[in-house]
Amino acid sequence: MWWLLLLQLATGAREEALPARPLLGPKPLVFWHSDELHFQVPHDWTLHGPVGTVCVSGDDRVGKSTLLSLWIKNLTQNKAFEFPAGHARTSFTQGLWSAVLHSEETQLDFHLNLCDSQGLKQVPELQQWRLFAANVLVPQVLVYMLINVVQVDQLRDLARMAHQFQKLGNNSQQHQRFGRLSPHLMVLVREESDLAEQDGRNLTDHLEQVLNSPGYEEDKALIRQVFRTREAWSLEELPKEARHALREGDFTAESARSWRWSGEVRRVRSWTAVGTGVARRLP
């Protein structure tokens, strides 16, 4: 299970600490074997101290890998770093990829584990449930990305993830290790249309209106119950020229400046939420 993987990362699989490294990965840690998800921790991925986890999830082709690459490039000044991203209609990321930043590099009070999820919809239903579980078992922050507006099928995705959180919280062994789970939800809305409502980048009120509107009441109630702290923000549009530049690895292109700025602001917010979650789980 994914929580065991993070426990290994947090406590260390060896008695002797390895020399500090600024960046581990990205590597596929949770991968498919037939229709089952398995994990394998590289032997040199031993960390001592708390680990804060951000999982970025959503449908295919919404920019999850690209956003994570931006965050790590900005944080480490490592311009060569990238989460692998495909540019076709089928999923490139399979399972979950992970990159871990040591606390010495980030100056945070914890090591930072960033997870990049496979798109949620291009697998059969049973595999979807397993992918939902792998996404959401132990992060302090779940970042769910979508395009333009919150759709009903995306609400159902969040409800399925909330259900997996509930199952983990009801497991006595896992509850003892991690405490009652209450992950922070950040919904990022990637703007790709010139919508009339351009009255600010904070979309939390919009998210709350959706979660309290008629229809699918059971799913919405479960989302509110599990994701007790939540927010929603826009992510500025990526023009075609900027998309081509990013595809070539140029994250400094002028055409991507607004997207880059909004992505960096969201990174700072997610890091703050991770720190709060880590502090709550420390003894």
C-alpha positions, -999 to 999 in steps of 0.1 A, spaced: 0 0 0 10 36 -7 10 45 31 37 19 37 59 35 10 57 68 27 64 53 61 96 38 46 105 72 32 98 89 65 115 65 89 143 52 67 148 16 56 184 14 69 200 22 102 227 44 87 218 77 71 228 82 35 246 114 24 221 142 19 211 147 -17 192 177 -30 167 157 -51 155 122 -54 138 112 -86 116 116 -104 110 79 -106 79 56 -109 73 43 -74 38 30 -78 34 11 -111 10 -13 -128 17 -51 -129 -12 -65 -149 -42 -47 -134 -27 -44 -99 -7 -15 -85 27 -23 -69 54 -1 -54 91 -3 -53 113 21 -33 148 26 -47 175 14 -22 190 49 -19 157 66 -10 163 66 27 152 97 46 152 105 83 126 129 97 91 139 87 79 138 51 53 162 37 34 149 6 16 167 -22 -2 146 -47 -13 163 -80 -42 145 -96 -68 150 -123 -77 139 -159 -52 133 -187 -37 164 -205 -45 190 -178 -9 199 -171 -1 180 -139 35 170 -148 42 204 -163 31 222 -131 52 200 -109 82 206 -131 77 243 -127 75 241 -89 107 221 -86 126 242 -111 117 274 -92 124 258 -58 158 243 -67 169 264 -96 176 231 -113 166 241 -149 172 206 -162 146 190 -139 114 177 -154 87 153 -146 83 132 -178 53 143 -198 37 129 -229 22 150 -257 -3 124 -271 -39 116 -263 -30 85 -243 -15 85 -208 23 88 -206 25 88 -168 16 53 -155 8 48 -118 25 75 -97 59 91 -102 76 108 -73 103 132 -66 116 140 -30 133 172 -20 155 170 11 147 196 38 183 209 35 175 220 0 141 235 6 148 250 41 115 235 52 111 215 84 103 184 65 113 165 34 90 172 5 75 144 -15 58 154 -48 36 129 -65 25 130 -102 -5 108 -109 -15 90 -140 -47 106 -155 -77 92 -139 -100 83 -168 -81 61 -193 -83 29 -172 -111 4 -165 -133 11 -134 -115 -13 -111 -82 2 -119 -96 36 -114 -105 28 -78 -70 15 -73 -55 46 -88 -77 68 -66 -64 49 -36 -28 53 -46 -33 90 -51 -48 99 -18 -38 76 10 -14 99 29 -9 133 14 -12 164 35 -23 182 3 -43 169 -26 -41 191 -57 -69 183 -81 -65 199 -115 -92 206 -141 -100 228 -170 -124 258 -169 -152 246 -146 -160 219 -120 -179 192 -138 -201 165 -123 -177 137 -132 -149 155 -114 -170 159 -83 -175 121 -84 -137 117 -87 -133 137 -55 -160 118 -38 -142 85 -46 -110 99 -33 -128 110 -1 -141 75 3 -106 61 1 -95 86 28 -123 74 50 -113 38 45 -77 46 56 -89 66 86 -111 36 97 -81 12 97 -68 10 133 -32 3 124 -30 32 99 -49 55 122 -24 48 150 5 57 127 -9 87 110 -38 100 131 -71 110 117 -66 120 82 -80 154 71 -61 163 39 -62 198 25 -79 200 -9 -66 225 -35 -86 226 -67 -67 243 -95 -88 255 -125 -67 258 -156 -82 287 -176 -85 278 -213 -115 299 -223 -123 336 -221 -150 333 -195 -171 363 -186 -164 360 -148 -128 374 -147 -133 389 -112 -104 373 -95 -82 343 -92 -96 329 -59 -124 305 -69 -131 291 -35 -165 307 -34 -173 290 -67 -162 256 -53 -184 261 -22 -214 270 -43 -209 238 -64 -205 217 -33 -237 231 -17 -259 231 -49 -287 206 -55 -278 172 -71 -254 145 -61 -259 155 -24 -243 123 -10 -211 128 -30 -209 165 -22 -215 158 15 -187 132 16 -163 157 -1 -172 184 25 -168 159 54 -134 145 44 -118 176 28 -126 198 58 -102 225 46 -103 233 9 -97 261 -16 -99 267 -53 -77 289 -75 -73 296 -112 -42 288 -131 -36 313 -159 -40 303 -195 -12 288 -215 -12 302 -250 -2 279 -278 32 296 -282 38 290 -245 28 254 -247 53 248 -275 80 265 -255 73 243 -224 73 212 -246 108 221 -256 118 226 -220 118 264 -220 100 274 -188 113 310 -190 94 319 -222 78 353 -220 45 339 -234 42 317 -203 49 345 -178 13 348 -164 9 310 -161 44 308 -144 34 335 -119 1 320 -110 17 285 -107 43 298 -83 17 315 -61 -2 282 -59 30 264 -50 36 287 -20 0 281 -8 3 243 -11 37 243 7 21 262 36 -7 237 38 17 208 37 36 223 67 4 226 87 -5 190 79 30 177 89 29 197 122 -5 182 130 8 146 126 40 150 146 39 136 182 
